[in-house]
C-alpha cells in the first residue's frame, strides 16, 4: 500500500490483518498505515526485551514469544489479538528465532449462576 504523499510500505502480512476474505481492507488505508507503524515500532522495541528475557530467565525462545504474545493479547496492551500475533511473528523475524504457533487467548468460562 503506497500513496503519493506517503512513502511507508505496509507489507502484505500486515494488510492481511485488516483484510476480509476477498482481500478488501476493512479500515481506511490511513488507519491501516498508522496501525502498521505502531505495530512495527513495538516489534522493534521488544527485541531487546526478548533478548534480556532469554539471557536472564533462560526459558526457550518459543516460550518467551508465547509470553509476549499473551501479554499483548490483553485489553490493556492497546493492540488487537491479530495485531499481537503479527507483532510477535515480526519480533521472531527480527530476532531470527523460530516462531511458535501463537494461539488466541482462551475465552473465560461463564460463571455458574
Secondary structure, 3 states (H helix, E strand, C coil): CCECCECCCCCHHHHHHHECCCCCECCCHHHHHHHHHHHHHHHHHHHHHHHHHHHHCCCCHHHHHHHHHHHHCCHHHCCCHHHHHHHHHHHHHHHCCCCCCCCCCCCCCCCCC
